[in-house]
Amino acid sequence: MTQYLMSVIHDWDNMGLTQEEMEKSWEQTARFNEELKQSGRWVFVGGLTHPSNATVVDGRKAEPIITDGPYAEVKEQLGGFWVVQAADLDEALDLAAKASAACMHPVEVRPFQGPDEG
């Protein structure tokens, strides 16, 4: 089985959900997570705070440069993620469709690199 990262994409300044819809999203996501666990596809998940809480560290020079705020100045950013195991991309896409329906946001799917990929 291959591991896939399923990233939840948020427009943090315009979530587009009412409080009631957000609560529904959380309930649906919890049920989806339980289904992943029961099916053996669960690796781990995480929800993230607002990008304004980010700190960027650039250690490429002798002294690291530490900057508050997100690295990318874009409207949509990572809001949370799942790491799942799936037999192939088709299965991962099916899981992502269910994840997107549950969390009520788009979900990007990317496989992890294998040992021979760089």
Beta strands, then each sheet from edge to edge (+ up, - down):
strand 1: 2-11
strand 2: 42-47
strand 3: 55-58
strand 4: 65-68
strand 5: 76-86
strand 6: 107-111
sheet 1: 2+ 5- 1+ 6-
sheet 2: 3+ 4-
end
